C-alpha cells in the first residue's frame, strides 16, 4: 500500500457573511496538503512519503462519460487513507482536471437525492453534475459512491471509533460535502462510536438547495462542515440561483499576502485566485478568524457580494448571457486587483 504524504504547502478561502468562530491551522494544512498530493499524483501516478503516517487503502474512480459528450469512461479522482496514530480515516477528492469534469460542472439543474436505503423522503435537490459524477457508473463498474461507502464501511468495522474526515478542493469540495452527507445518513454511523464526521473544503461551489442546507446544519448533528473560500475566487459564488452554501464559513483574502501585484490578464487572475497552492499559503500566514485587513475588509464584504450577485445574474440568463458573464468577470477581477496593496 502507498503511504500518504504530508505535503507542506500553503494557500486561501471562503464566501458568505458569517466568519468561522474557530479553526485549526494544522488540520487545514494537513488535509489541504493531501489534496495537493492528489493533484501531484495526476502528473506522477504515485505518492511519495514526506512524513505523514496516513496510508492509502483505496483509490477512487468516477465515471465521466455518462451524460456528457466529453470525458473518459472512468477516471481516478481521489482516495481513502487511514492513520492509526490519529485514529482517523480521510476521504480526499481532487478538483476539476479535464473537459469531462468541466462539462459536469456546467450541469446546474438540480436532481432529487436518493439515500443509500433507497428512500427519497425529505430528499434535497443536488447539483446534477456533482450528483451524476458521484452516483453514475460505466460499463457495469461500481460507481464512486459505492466505492467510497464500501471502503468506509469496511474500515469503520475493523477500526471502530476512528473518526472520518472528508476533504476536497473545488469540484472535490463539492464531492466531499456530498459524500459526507451520504455517509451521515448510513449505517456507517453506527460504527464510529459517536464521533462526528468532519468536512473541510477549499474553494467549493454550492452543492444543493435550501433543504440540503437545513438537513446538513440543523438535522444531522453528526456532521460538521468548514468551508474555506477566498473573497476573490469566483467558484464559491457558483452556481448561485436556487443553490446555497452549507456549514461554517471561513473567509480569507489572499491578496493581503500577495503585495502590490496587479499584473496579468483576467483569466490568469481567475485561475490564480482559485489555486489550491495560493489557498494553502494564505492559511499558513493568516492570523485571526478570517478577513481582518488587507485589500478587502469586513466592511467591504457586503459590496463585494452585491457585485458578484450581478455577475451571477448574467450567468443565470442562460448561454446567451455567457459573453456578458465573461465581461462581468473581467470587471470583477480588475476591481479587486486595483485595490490590492500591501498592509
RODRENZA-32899 format. One record per residue (C-alpha): residue number from 1; z, y, x; residue in one letter. Coordinates in steps of 0.1 Angstrom, whole numbers, plus 5000, padded with zeros to 4 digits. Layout:
# residues N
k NUM, Z Z, Y Y, X X, r A
...
# end
This chain:
# residues 343
k 1, Z 5000, Y 5000, X 5000, r X
k 2, Z 4993, Y 5035, X 5012, r X
k 3, Z 5022, Y 5058, X 5020, r X
k 4, Z 5022, Y 5091, X 5000, r X
k 5, Z 5024, Y 5121, X 5024, r X
k 6, Z 5044, Y 5153, X 5021, r X
k 7, Z 5018, Y 5180, X 5026, r X
k 8, Z 5033, Y 5212, X 5039, r X
k 9, Z 5011, Y 5237, X 5022, r X
k 10, Z 5016, Y 5268, X 5001, r X
k 11, Z 5002, Y 5289, X 4970, r X
k 12, Z 5008, Y 5307, X 4934, r X
k 13, Z 5011, Y 5305, X 4894, r X
k 14, Z 5017, Y 5314, X 4855, r X
k 15, Z 5007, Y 5332, X 4823, r X
k 16, Z 5029, Y 5344, X 4795, r X
k 17, Z 5057, Y 5368, X 4785, r X
k 18, Z 5086, Y 5346, X 4795, r X
k 19, Z 5096, Y 5341, X 4831, r X
k 20, Z 5113, Y 5309, X 4845, r X
k 21, Z 5150, Y 5312, X 4844, r X
k 22, Z 5154, Y 5288, X 4873, r X
k 23, Z 5131, Y 5269, X 4897, r X
k 24, Z 5133, Y 5247, X 4927, r X
k 25, Z 5111, Y 5258, X 4956, r X
k 26, Z 5114, Y 5225, X 4975, r X
k 27, Z 5104, Y 5205, X 4944, r X
k 28, Z 5074, Y 5227, X 4937, r X
k 29, Z 5062, Y 5224, X 4973, r X
k 30, Z 5068, Y 5187, X 4974, r X
k 31, Z 5048, Y 5179, X 4942, r X
k 32, Z 5022, Y 5206, X 4949, r X
k 33, Z 5017, Y 5190, X 4983, r X
k 34, Z 5010, Y 5157, X 4966, r X
k 35, Z 4982, Y 5174, X 4946, r X
k 36, Z 4968, Y 5189, X 4977, r X
k 37, Z 4968, Y 5154, X 4992, r X
k 38, Z 4947, Y 5143, X 4962, r X
k 39, Z 4921, Y 5169, X 4969, r X
k 40, Z 4920, Y 5158, X 5006, r X
k 41, Z 4916, Y 5122, X 4995, r X
k 42, Z 4883, Y 5132, X 4978, r X
k 43, Z 4869, Y 5140, X 5012, r X
k 44, Z 4886, Y 5114, X 5034, r X
k 45, Z 4891, Y 5085, X 5010, r X
k 46, Z 4926, Y 5079, X 5025, r X
k 47, Z 4960, Y 5095, X 5026, r X
k 48, Z 4978, Y 5099, X 5059, r X
k 49, Z 5016, Y 5098, X 5060, r X
k 50, Z 5033, Y 5130, X 5070, r X
k 51, Z 5070, Y 5124, X 5064, r X
k 52, Z 5073, Y 5115, X 5027, r X
k 53, Z 5085, Y 5081, X 5017, r X
k 54, Z 5065, Y 5081, X 4984, r X
k 55, Z 5042, Y 5051, X 4984, r X
k 56, Z 5012, Y 5048, X 4961, r X
k 57, Z 5015, Y 5019, X 4937, r X
k 58, Z 4982, Y 5025, X 4918, r X
k 59, Z 4951, Y 5047, X 4920, r X
k 60, Z 4940, Y 5062, X 4886, r X
k 61, Z 4904, Y 5064, X 4874, r X
k 62, Z 4888, Y 5082, X 4845, r X
k 63, Z 4856, Y 5077, X 4826, r X
k 64, Z 4835, Y 5109, X 4826, r X
k 65, Z 4801, Y 5099, X 4813, r X
k 66, Z 4812, Y 5090, X 4778, r X
k 67, Z 4804, Y 5120, X 4756, r X
k 68, Z 4790, Y 5140, X 4784, r X
k 69, Z 4755, Y 5144, X 4798, r X
k 70, Z 4769, Y 5148, X 4833, r X
k 71, Z 4793, Y 5127, X 4853, r X
k 72, Z 4798, Y 5093, X 4868, r X
k 73, Z 4809, Y 5062, X 4848, r X
k 74, Z 4843, Y 5060, X 4865, r X
k 75, Z 4858, Y 5084, X 4890, r X
k 76, Z 4891, Y 5085, X 4909, r X
k 77, Z 4913, Y 5112, X 4895, r X
k 78, Z 4949, Y 5106, X 4907, r X
k 79, Z 4976, Y 5081, X 4915, r X
k 80, Z 5011, Y 5068, X 4907, r X
k 81, Z 5036, Y 5068, X 4935, r X
k 82, Z 5073, Y 5059, X 4939, r X
k 83, Z 5102, Y 5069, X 4962, r X
k 84, Z 5132, Y 5047, X 4964, r X
k 85, Z 5152, Y 5073, X 4983, r X
k 86, Z 5147, Y 5099, X 4955, r X
k 87, Z 5146, Y 5072, X 4928, r X
k 88, Z 5116, Y 5089, X 4914, r X
k 89, Z 5081, Y 5079, X 4901, r X
k 90, Z 5055, Y 5106, X 4902, r X
k 91, Z 5021, Y 5107, X 4885, r X
k 92, Z 4996, Y 5130, X 4903, r X
k 93, Z 4963, Y 5144, X 4889, r X
k 94, Z 4938, Y 5164, X 4909, r X
k 95, Z 4918, Y 5192, X 4893, r X
k 96, Z 4881, Y 5196, X 4884, r X
k 97, Z 4858, Y 5185, X 4912, r X
k 98, Z 4824, Y 5176, X 4898, r X
k 99, Z 4799, Y 5186, X 4870, r X
k 100, Z 4811, Y 5159, X 4847, r X
k 101, Z 4846, Y 5173, X 4846, r X
k 102, Z 4833, Y 5208, X 4842, r X
k 103, Z 4814, Y 5195, X 4811, r X
k 104, Z 4847, Y 5181, X 4798, r X
k 105, Z 4864, Y 5214, X 4803, r X
k 106, Z 4839, Y 5231, X 4780, r X
k 107, Z 4846, Y 5207, X 4751, r X
k 108, Z 4870, Y 5231, X 4735, r X
k 109, Z 4871, Y 5217, X 4699, r X
k 110, Z 4904, Y 5200, X 4690, r X
k 111, Z 4909, Y 5163, X 4682, r X
k 112, Z 4938, Y 5147, X 4665, r X
k 113, Z 4961, Y 5128, X 4688, r X
k 114, Z 4969, Y 5092, X 4681, r X
k 115, Z 5002, Y 5078, X 4695, r X
k 116, Z 5004, Y 5046, X 4715, r X
k 117, Z 5018, Y 5028, X 4685, r X
k 118, Z 4987, Y 5038, X 4665, r X
k 119, Z 5004, Y 5064, X 4644, r X
k 120, Z 4988, Y 5097, X 4636, r X
k 121, Z 5018, Y 5111, X 4617, r X
k 122, Z 5026, Y 5147, X 4627, r X
k 123, Z 4997, Y 5145, X 4651, r X
k 124, Z 4989, Y 5176, X 4672, r X
k 125, Z 4955, Y 5189, X 4679, r X
k 126, Z 4945, Y 5184, X 4715, r X
k 127, Z 4916, Y 5198, X 4736, r X
k 128, Z 4886, Y 5175, X 4731, r X
k 129, Z 4876, Y 5174, X 4768, r X
k 130, Z 4911, Y 5167, X 4781, r X
k 131, Z 4918, Y 5140, X 4755, r X
k 132, Z 4885, Y 5122, X 4759, r X
k 133, Z 4890, Y 5121, X 4797, r X
k 134, Z 4924, Y 5106, X 4791, r X
k 135, Z 4915, Y 5081, X 4765, r X
k 136, Z 4879, Y 5071, X 4767, r X
k 137, Z 4867, Y 5040, X 4787, r X
k 138, Z 4834, Y 5030, X 4802, r X
k 139, Z 4818, Y 4995, X 4802, r X
k 140, Z 4850, Y 4979, X 4789, r X
k 141, Z 4872, Y 4991, X 4817, r X
k 142, Z 4907, Y 5002, X 4808, r X
k 143, Z 4909, Y 5040, X 4804, r X
k 144, Z 4931, Y 5065, X 4822, r X
k 145, Z 4957, Y 5064, X 4795, r X
k 146, Z 4960, Y 5026, X 4797, r X
k 147, Z 4962, Y 5026, X 4835, r X
k 148, Z 4989, Y 5053, X 4835, r X
k 149, Z 5011, Y 5037, X 4808, r X
k 150, Z 5007, Y 5002, X 4821, r X
k 151, Z 5018, Y 5012, X 4856, r X
k 152, Z 5047, Y 5033, X 4844, r X
k 153, Z 5059, Y 5006, X 4821, r X
k 154, Z 5059, Y 4982, X 4850, r X
k 155, Z 5077, Y 5005, X 4874, r X
k 156, Z 5103, Y 5015, X 4848, r X
k 157, Z 5110, Y 4979, X 4841, r X
k 158, Z 5115, Y 4970, X 4877, r X
k 159, Z 5133, Y 5003, X 4886, r X
k 160, Z 5155, Y 5011, X 4856, r X
k 161, Z 5170, Y 5046, X 4858, r X
k 162, Z 5143, Y 5061, X 4881, r X
k 163, Z 5132, Y 5095, X 4869, r X
k 164, Z 5095, Y 5101, X 4861, r X
k 165, Z 5076, Y 5132, X 4870, r X
k 166, Z 5040, Y 5144, X 4863, r X
k 167, Z 5022, Y 5170, X 4884, r X
k 168, Z 4987, Y 5184, X 4884, r X
k 169, Z 4965, Y 5215, X 4893, r X
k 170, Z 4941, Y 5230, X 4868, r X
k 171, Z 4925, Y 5201, X 4848, r X
k 172, Z 4951, Y 5179, X 4865, r X
k 173, Z 4978, Y 5201, X 4850, r X
k 174, Z 4964, Y 5195, X 4815, r X
k 175, Z 4962, Y 5158, X 4821, r X
k 176, Z 4998, Y 5158, X 4835, r X
k 177, Z 5010, Y 5175, X 4803, r X
k 178, Z 4991, Y 5152, X 4780, r X
k 179, Z 5002, Y 5120, X 4798, r X
k 180, Z 5039, Y 5131, X 4798, r X
k 181, Z 5038, Y 5138, X 4761, r X
k 182, Z 5022, Y 5104, X 4756, r X
k 183, Z 5049, Y 5086, X 4776, r X
k 184, Z 5077, Y 5106, X 4760, r X
k 185, Z 5067, Y 5091, X 4727, r X
k 186, Z 5065, Y 5055, X 4740, r X
k 187, Z 5088, Y 5025, X 4747, r X
k 188, Z 5090, Y 5035, X 4784, r X
k 189, Z 5117, Y 5060, X 4775, r X
k 190, Z 5140, Y 5030, X 4767, r X
k 191, Z 5139, Y 5020, X 4804, r X
k 192, Z 5146, Y 5054, X 4821, r X
k 193, Z 5183, Y 5053, X 4810, r X
k 194, Z 5184, Y 5088, X 4796, r X
k 195, Z 5165, Y 5105, X 4824, r X
k 196, Z 5142, Y 5133, X 4813, r X
k 197, Z 5105, Y 5134, X 4821, r X
k 198, Z 5096, Y 5164, X 4842, r X
k 199, Z 5062, Y 5181, X 4843, r X
k 200, Z 5051, Y 5205, X 4870, r X
k 201, Z 5017, Y 5222, X 4866, r X
k 202, Z 4998, Y 5247, X 4887, r X
k 203, Z 4971, Y 5268, X 4870, r X
k 204, Z 4969, Y 5246, X 4839, r X
k 205, Z 4948, Y 5256, X 4810, r X
k 206, Z 4961, Y 5253, X 4774, r X
k 207, Z 4962, Y 5218, X 4761, r X
k 208, Z 4970, Y 5218, X 4724, r X
k 209, Z 4978, Y 5237, X 4692, r X
k 210, Z 5010, Y 5251, X 4677, r X
k 211, Z 5020, Y 5216, X 4665, r X
k 212, Z 5017, Y 5203, X 4701, r X
k 213, Z 5039, Y 5232, X 4713, r X
k 214, Z 5065, Y 5226, X 4687, r X
k 215, Z 5067, Y 5189, X 4695, r X
k 216, Z 5070, Y 5194, X 4732, r X
k 217, Z 5095, Y 5223, X 4731, r X
k 218, Z 5116, Y 5215, X 4700, r X
k 219, Z 5114, Y 5178, X 4690, r X
k 220, Z 5111, Y 5160, X 4723, r X
k 221, Z 5144, Y 5165, X 4741, r X
k 222, Z 5134, Y 5142, X 4769, r X
k 223, Z 5105, Y 5163, X 4782, r X
k 224, Z 5108, Y 5194, X 4805, r X
k 225, Z 5076, Y 5213, X 4814, r X
k 226, Z 5074, Y 5240, X 4841, r X
k 227, Z 5041, Y 5258, X 4844, r X
k 228, Z 5033, Y 5279, X 4874, r X
k 229, Z 5005, Y 5305, X 4870, r X
k 230, Z 4991, Y 5334, X 4889, r X
k 231, Z 4986, Y 5365, X 4868, r X
k 232, Z 4951, Y 5370, X 4882, r X
k 233, Z 4940, Y 5334, X 4877, r X
k 234, Z 4917, Y 5333, X 4846, r X
k 235, Z 4921, Y 5295, X 4840, r X
k 236, Z 4956, Y 5296, X 4825, r X
k 237, Z 4943, Y 5321, X 4799, r X
k 238, Z 4918, Y 5295, X 4786, r X
k 239, Z 4907, Y 5282, X 4761, r X
k 240, Z 4929, Y 5306, X 4740, r X
k 241, Z 4915, Y 5305, X 4705, r X
k 242, Z 4938, Y 5282, X 4684, r X
k 243, Z 4955, Y 5270, X 4716, r X
k 244, Z 4989, Y 5278, X 4731, r X
k 245, Z 5008, Y 5270, X 4762, r X
k 246, Z 5039, Y 5248, X 4763, r X
k 247, Z 5070, Y 5247, X 4784, r X
k 248, Z 5087, Y 5272, X 4807, r X
k 249, Z 5066, Y 5299, X 4823, r X
k 250, Z 5069, Y 5308, X 4860, r X
k 251, Z 5046, Y 5338, X 4866, r X
k 252, Z 5037, Y 5349, X 4901, r X
k 253, Z 5014, Y 5374, X 4917, r X
k 254, Z 4999, Y 5360, X 4949, r X
k 255, Z 4983, Y 5394, X 4956, r X
k 256, Z 5016, Y 5407, X 4969, r X
k 257, Z 5012, Y 5384, X 4999, r X
k 258, Z 4975, Y 5390, X 5004, r X
k 259, Z 4977, Y 5425, X 5019, r X
k 260, Z 4951, Y 5451, X 5010, r X
k 261, Z 4924, Y 5425, X 5005, r X
k 262, Z 4897, Y 5439, X 4982, r X
k 263, Z 4867, Y 5423, X 4997, r X
k 264, Z 4845, Y 5395, X 4982, r X
k 265, Z 4823, Y 5392, X 4951, r X
k 266, Z 4837, Y 5385, X 4917, r X
k 267, Z 4831, Y 5347, X 4917, r X
k 268, Z 4847, Y 5342, X 4951, r X
k 269, Z 4877, Y 5361, X 4938, r X
k 270, Z 4879, Y 5339, X 4907, r X
k 271, Z 4879, Y 5308, X 4929, r X
k 272, Z 4904, Y 5323, X 4954, r X
k 273, Z 4929, Y 5332, X 4926, r X
k 274, Z 4927, Y 5297, X 4913, r X
k 275, Z 4931, Y 5279, X 4946, r X
k 276, Z 4960, Y 5255, X 4949, r X
k 277, Z 4964, Y 5265, X 4986, r X
k 278, Z 4970, Y 5301, X 4975, r X
k 279, Z 4994, Y 5290, X 4948, r X
k 280, Z 5014, Y 5270, X 4974, r X
k 281, Z 5015, Y 5298, X 4998, r X
k 282, Z 5029, Y 5321, X 4971, r X
k 283, Z 5055, Y 5296, X 4960, r X
k 284, Z 5067, Y 5293, X 4996, r X
k 285, Z 5070, Y 5330, X 5001, r X
k 286, Z 5081, Y 5344, X 4967, r X
k 287, Z 5117, Y 5355, X 4960, r X
k 288, Z 5134, Y 5358, X 4927, r X
k 289, Z 5123, Y 5344, X 4893, r X
k 290, Z 5087, Y 5354, X 4893, r X
k 291, Z 5069, Y 5388, X 4893, r X
k 292, Z 5092, Y 5412, X 4909, r X
k 293, Z 5069, Y 5436, X 4926, r X
k 294, Z 5036, Y 5438, X 4945, r X
k 295, Z 5003, Y 5446, X 4928, r X
k 296, Z 5013, Y 5439, X 4892, r X
k 297, Z 5048, Y 5443, X 4880, r X
k 298, Z 5065, Y 5432, X 4848, r X
k 299, Z 5057, Y 5464, X 4830, r X
k 300, Z 5020, Y 5459, X 4836, r X
k 301, Z 5020, Y 5423, X 4823, r X
k 302, Z 5015, Y 5433, X 4786, r X
k 303, Z 4985, Y 5455, X 4795, r X
k 304, Z 4970, Y 5426, X 4816, r X
k 305, Z 4975, Y 5402, X 4788, r X
k 306, Z 4957, Y 5425, X 4764, r X
k 307, Z 4928, Y 5429, X 4789, r X
k 308, Z 4924, Y 5391, X 4792, r X
k 309, Z 4925, Y 5388, X 4754, r X
k 310, Z 4894, Y 5409, X 4753, r X
k 311, Z 4877, Y 5386, X 4778, r X
k 312, Z 4887, Y 5356, X 4756, r X
k 313, Z 4872, Y 5372, X 4725, r X
k 314, Z 4839, Y 5374, X 4743, r X
k 315, Z 4840, Y 5337, X 4752, r X
k 316, Z 4850, Y 5327, X 4716, r X
k 317, Z 4818, Y 5344, X 4703, r X
k 318, Z 4800, Y 5312, X 4714, r X
k 319, Z 4773, Y 5306, X 4740, r X
k 320, Z 4756, Y 5338, X 4730, r X
k 321, Z 4786, Y 5356, X 4744, r X
k 322, Z 4786, Y 5339, X 4778, r X
k 323, Z 4769, Y 5368, X 4796, r X
k 324, Z 4795, Y 5392, X 4782, r X
k 325, Z 4822, Y 5368, X 4794, r X
k 326, Z 4808, Y 5369, X 4829, r X
k 327, Z 4807, Y 5407, X 4828, r X
k 328, Z 4842, Y 5409, X 4814, r X
k 329, Z 4855, Y 5386, X 4842, r X
k 330, Z 4838, Y 5408, X 4868, r X
k 331, Z 4857, Y 5439, X 4854, r X
k 332, Z 4889, Y 5417, X 4852, r X
k 333, Z 4888, Y 5408, X 4889, r X
k 334, Z 4877, Y 5443, X 4900, r X
k 335, Z 4906, Y 5458, X 4880, r X
k 336, Z 4931, Y 5436, X 4897, r X
k 337, Z 4916, Y 5438, X 4932, r X
k 338, Z 4915, Y 5476, X 4931, r X
k 339, Z 4953, Y 5477, X 4927, r X
k 340, Z 4961, Y 5451, X 4953, r X
k 341, Z 4982, Y 5467, X 4980, r X
k 342, Z 5010, Y 5455, X 5002, r X
k 343, Z 5046, Y 5462, X 4994, r X
# end
